[in-house]
Amino acid sequence: MFTPLEKLVVIEKVTKKIPNRYEAVRVMACEARRLNALVIRGAEPVEGFKPTTAAMQRLFDDKIEYAFVEKTADPDELFSE
């Protein structure tokens, strides 16, 4: 099956926004879940709405605010019985 070139997502386009491609996927997945939850709660989506595609477009348009929080493990929690 042939996919038009303009429909392909080039990884360089994603990594310009978030350098780590895995973190970029994580951000887009969280946004897609949020958008899907809005639809489930009764928001009226546009015809042909796809949460994953919408999340990716929102990332490219700089409409997603995100921050990564490092969680440090408490040493006592690691060895508790």
Secondary structure as the mmCIF struct_conf table of DSSP 4:
data_model
#
loop_
_struct_conf.conf_type_id
_struct_conf.id
_struct_conf.beg_label_comp_id
_struct_conf.beg_label_asym_id
_struct_conf.beg_label_seq_id
_struct_conf.end_label_comp_id
_struct_conf.end_label_asym_id
_struct_conf.end_label_seq_id
HELX_RH_3T_P HELX_RH_3T_P1 LEU A 5 LYS A 7
BEND BEND1 LEU A 8 LEU A 8
HELX_LH_PP_P HELX_LH_PP_P1 VAL A 9 VAL A 10
HELX_RH_AL_P HELX_RH_AL_P1 ILE A 11 LYS A 17
BEND BEND2 ILE A 18 ASN A 20
HELX_RH_AL_P HELX_RH_AL_P2 ARG A 21 ILE A 40
TURN_TY1_P TURN_TY1_P1 ARG A 41 GLY A 42
HELX_LH_PP_P HELX_LH_PP_P2 PRO A 45 VAL A 46
TURN_TY1_P TURN_TY1_P2 GLU A 47 GLY A 48
HELX_RH_AL_P HELX_RH_AL_P3 PRO A 51 PHE A 60
TURN_TY1_P TURN_TY1_P3 ASP A 61 ASP A 62
HELX_LH_PP_P HELX_LH_PP_P3 GLU A 70 ASP A 74
HELX_RH_AL_P HELX_RH_AL_P4 PRO A 75 LEU A 78
TURN_TY1_P TURN_TY1_P4 PHE A 79 PHE A 79
#
